[in-house]
């Protein structure tokens, strides 16, 4: 990112998606979250017309499948069993961030179809030149899919649980839309937590101070250690984004007797809230649900936001008003035999997901109207 002028890149990010901000991608690189240590080696592409940047695509050479959330471990295993190397591969995805957003960026006056074709073909050429096994674009916007279909990519379906605002005027109105059992469960969880006397604050923009980055990094590390995950993000990353992206951040902090005991970090654009990280210094019953679901839902309703993406996985989200929604990825597989096998796999997977969605209609948390 250092080699790309930040003001030129800013011309491409007019959709409001926070994770394509120059500040975000640059912070990942500058603080070592991506690079040789994590196995995310930047190989970004830019498309120029004269001195003006018309489009870009962020790409990473990967020697593993960690931090992607579109799982291809079975593909890698099949390659290994056949004695064919699956790694390295080329991936376009926001590192460690399972959020749907643009993978092809355009300036406002650009011919999007023409620039998309240039970028995708250049990425395919890079795949050949680097002798990577494959090229993957993860968490695509639905409107990007035709660009990849025209270039012969396989389109894969996955899903996430998301909350959509049905024009709820208040959080109570949202609760009233739920089935009685789900509503009672949420009220009980909140009442039990309120009896502990915690103070919960929502901090954003000017409220965020440098010490909040340090406090939250501690919570992030506690979750990473508990899960046995990889601590990609150092304190320096949070210090950077708490300064450079403070107008896009939302920190929900719980305190007990004036001491922070838990926090959850969110990114916001014009109509969407993205949940990213959460952590606590100790276990407190129902605090996770409060900071990661109920508080951000209250905030989204009060602000009139349309969508809340709370991250990957988690069927427990259904009881709290989240429903499964399709996510999309595009894949270019160089090896002909594996391309055919993966194409069959993707077809079977789509059928299984369709069946799952049909079954989930019977388990909606919402009352029938």
N, C-alpha and C positions, 0 to 999 in steps of 0.2 A: 504493500500500500504506500510505502514511503516514496516509491518511484512514480506514483500517480498524483497529479496536482489535486489537493483537497477541494479547491473551489470548482474544478471541472467535475469531480466525482459528485459534488453536491447537486449539480444540475441534473443528475440521473435519478436522484432519490426524492422525487416529488410525490410519491405515494404514501409517505409517512411511516413505512415499515422501519422500526427502530434498528433492527439488526443489520441493515445494509448501510447505516450511517458510516461515514468515513471514520468518525471517532470510535465507533465500536470495533470495526474490523482492524483499524490501526492499533487500538489498545490491545487486542488479542495478540498481535504480532510483536509489539514493542515490549510487552511484559512476559513474552515467552510461552503464552498459553498455546499458541500454534507455532510450529517449527519442528526441528528434528527431535526434540525431547518428547513431544506428544504424537509425532507421526502425522502431522498435518503440515505439509510443505506447500507454501503458497505458489501458485502458478496462474495468476490472474490474467485474463484477457481483456484488452480494450480495443474498441473500434473507433477510428478517427476519420473525420472528413476535414482535411487540411489541419488546422490547429485546434479544431473543436472536437471534443469527445462526444461521439454519437451513442455509444453503448459500451457495456462492460458485463463481464461475467466473472464471479469469484470462483476460483478452482483450487483444489488442493490435491497433491499426490499423497495417497494414503498407503501405509504399509500395515494397516490393521483396519478393523471395522468398529473401533470404539468411538463413542460420542456422536453417532449418526442417527440412531433411533429408527431407521428403516433397516430391518435386520436381514443380513445376507450371509449369516454364518453357515447356513446349509449349502449355499453356493460355494463358499470357500472350502468347505469340507469335501464337496464333490470334486472340486478341482484337485485338492490335495490327494484324494484317493486315486485319482487318475494320473497323478504325477505331473500335472500341469500347474504352473504357478498362477495363483489368483492375485497375489500382491506383487508389485504395487498396482493400484488402481487409481483412477482420476475421479474426483468427487466435487460436485458443486453443492455445497450445503453450508449453513451457518454452523460453525463448530459448536458442539455440545448444546445445540438449541433446536428442539423439535417444534419449530413454529413455521406455519405456512406463510410464505412470502415470495417475492419475485427472485428468480435466479438469473433472469436476463434483464438488465437495466438499460433504459433508453433515455435520451434527451427528449425534450418535449416536441420539437419539430421533426424528429427522425422518422423515417419510413420503418416502422417497427418490424414488419415481416422481412424486409430486406436485411436489416441489421441483425435480426435474430438468426437468419440463415447464415450470415457471415460468421457470427460468434459460434454457432453450433458446429459449422464445418471446420472452423479453426480449432475448436476443441477436439474434434475427431482426428484432425491432422496431428494435434499434440499427443493424442492417445497413441497414434502410430509411432510418432517420432520418439516418444519416451518408452515405447514398448510396454505400456501398461496393458493389463488384461481387458479393461473395460472402462466405461465412462458413465457416471451416474449423476442425475440431478434430483435432489430430494426435497420433498415438501413444496411441490410446484403450486402456483396459482392455477386454477382451472383454465383460465384464458391462455396460459402458456402451452397447454398440452398440444394444440394443433401445430405449433412450431416444431415440436419434437416428432410428432407423428409424420410430418412431411419429410423428415430426415431419417425415417426408418427405425426410430427408437421403440422399444417395448415399454408400454405404459402399465405401471403396477399400481394396484389399489392397496391401501392400508386404511387404518382409521384411528381417530382420537375421540376422546370424550370432551365435548365443548358445551358451553352455556350460551344460549342466544336470548337476548332481551326481547320479550314479547310486549314491549311498551309498558312494562310494569311501572306504575307511578311511585311505588314504595316497596321496600323489602317485605312488608306485611302482605302486599298484594301478590308478590311472588310466592310467599308461603301459602296463601289462599289458593293458588293454582295447583298446588301439590295434593296428592292423595293424603288422606287423613293420617295414615301411619307414618308417611315420610315427614309430614309437617310436625307431628308430635315428636319424632326423633330429633329433628333439628332444634325445636324449642327446648327439649330436655337437655341436649348437649350444651346449648348456650346458657341455660339457667344454671347448670352445674358449674360451668366455668365462671360465670358472674359471681357466684358465691365465694370464690377465692379472692375477690377484690383486686384483681390485676388491673393495671391501667394500660389501655391500648391506644396508641397514637398512630395517625396516618401522616407521614412526613413526605413532602415533595418540594421540589424547586428550592426556594430560599430557606426552607426548613432544614434541608440536608446540610450537615456540617462534616468536616474532615473526619472527626471522631466516629461518625456513624459508619463510615467505610470500614474502619478498624473493628468496630463492634460486629458489623454484619459479617465480615470475613471470618471472625471466630465462629459464628453460627454456621456459616457455609462449611468450615472445616469439621465441625462436630457432626454434621450430616454425612459428609464424605467418609469420615472415620467409622461412623456407625454402619454404613452400608458397605464398607470395604471397597469404595470406588476410588477413581484416580483424581487427585486434587489438581486439576488443570489450572485453576485460577489462583494466582497469588494475590497478596494484599495490594500490590502495585496496580493490578487490574481494577480492583474496586475503587482504589483511590483515583484512578484516571477517569472512570466513567461517572463516579459521583461528582466529579468536577465538570467534565466535558459534556455529559449528557444529563445533567441534573434536572433539566426541564422535561425529560422523558421518563424519569424514574419516579417510583412510588415505593416507599419503605413503610411497612406496617410493623410496628414495634410493640412488644408486650413488656411491661415493667412490673416488678414486684418490689415494693418498698423503695422505689427509686432506682432499682438496679435492672438493666435489661436482661430478660430471661429467654427471649425468643424473637425472631424476626423473619419476615418474608419480603422478597424483593420482586418488584414488577416493573415492566416497561409499558409505556402507553403511547398509542398514536391517536389520531383523531377520533376513532370510533371503536377501538379495540384495546383490550388489556391483556398482557402476556405475563403469566406467572413463570418465574424462573427458578429462584432458589429459596430454600427455607432452612431454618435450623433453630435449635434450642439448647440452652446450657444444661437442662435437665428435663426429664419427662414430666409433663403436666397434662392430665387427662383432658381431651377435647381441644387442647390449644392448637394443635395442627389444623383441625377443621375450622376453627375460628379465624386464624390468620391466613389460611390458604384458600378458604371457600367463602365463609360468611361475610367477613369484613370486605374482601374485594368485590363480592356480589353487591353488598350495600353501596359501595363506592361506585360501581358500574351503573347501578340503577339511578343513583343520585345525579350522576354526570350524563346520563342518557347514552352510555356506550352500548353498542350493538352486540358485541361479542367478547367473551372471556375465554381465552385459551389457557388452561391451567397446567399444560405440559403433557407428557406422554403417559399412556397406560392408566390403570386404576379403575376397575369396575365399581369401586366404592363411590365414585363420583356420581353414579346414576341416582342414588338415593338423595343426592343434593342438587338435583335438577339438571345435570349434565347428560347429554345424549350423544351417541356415537355419530360421527360424521366422517365421510371419506376423506382421505388424504391421497396425494398422487405423487408418483415419482417416475422418471424416465431413465431407461437403461440401454446403453449401446454395448453389446457383447462382441468382442472381436472373433473369438473362436466359434466357427460355424456350428459344430456339434453341441457345444454348451449353449449357444444362442437358442437352438431349437429346443433343448431340454428346459432352459429357463423360461422360454415362451410357453411351453406346456405347463410348467409349474405356476406361472403367473395366471394362466387361464383357470386352473383348478382353484387357485387361491381366491380369484374374483368370485367364483361360484360359491365358495365357502363363506365369503364375506356377505354375499347377497342373502344366503340362508340365515346367517347370524343376524343381519339387520331385520329380516322378517320376524325372527323369534323375539328380538328386542322390542318390537312394537307391542308385544303382550306384557312387557315389564316396564312400560313407561312410568316414571314417577308422577306424571301429571294427571289430573282428573280429566275425565272425558267431558267435553262441553256439549 
